[in-house]
């Protein structure tokens, strides 16, 4: 079954700072590559894959993405839960607001959370959205205490 494990190069900093979490997921971490500054050889867990700078797990879920900035390769790990903003309707010239937005949570189990619609004036967007975002964050803090950790709640 080892043939489904791919060997890839990933940004060193995004791997080494989560080394024990990755080893628990069955990553095999090699040596840093001196010829490729900032990269390290990694053997992925069974059925994980790296495509176009995006790392997918065995269930085809996006778990991390790589990007290059200021001369350095970076690896950004995704969380299982995140707060989202969606424009439901926009541009109400005859109303006192510009957009109707929905603040929600995306994640594996959000039973008990209800998305919230917010009327906003674009120039006051941050002020208008902040209370709904804070309520979503509070729900996550109370119900999914480790939601901000990139390796929690995936399985």
Number of C-alpha atoms within 10 A of each C-alpha: 6 8 7 12 16 15 17 13 18 24 23 21 17 19 22 13 10 13 15 12 15 17 13 10 13 13 20 16 20 12 10 17 13 9 7 10 13 18 22 21 18 20 17 24 21 17 16 20 21 19 9 8 14 15 22 17 17 11 8 11 13 17 18 18 18 18 12 11 8 6 8 12 17 20 19 17 18 17 20 21 22 15 14 13 16 12 13 12 12 13 12 12 8 7 9 10 17 18 20 17 18 19 20 21 22 12 15 11 12 16 8 7 13 12 14 15 17 20 19 19 19 13 10 10 14 12 12 15 19 12 12 18 19 12 13 22 18 13 17 20 13 11 14 16 12 15 19 16 13 18 18 15 16 13 6
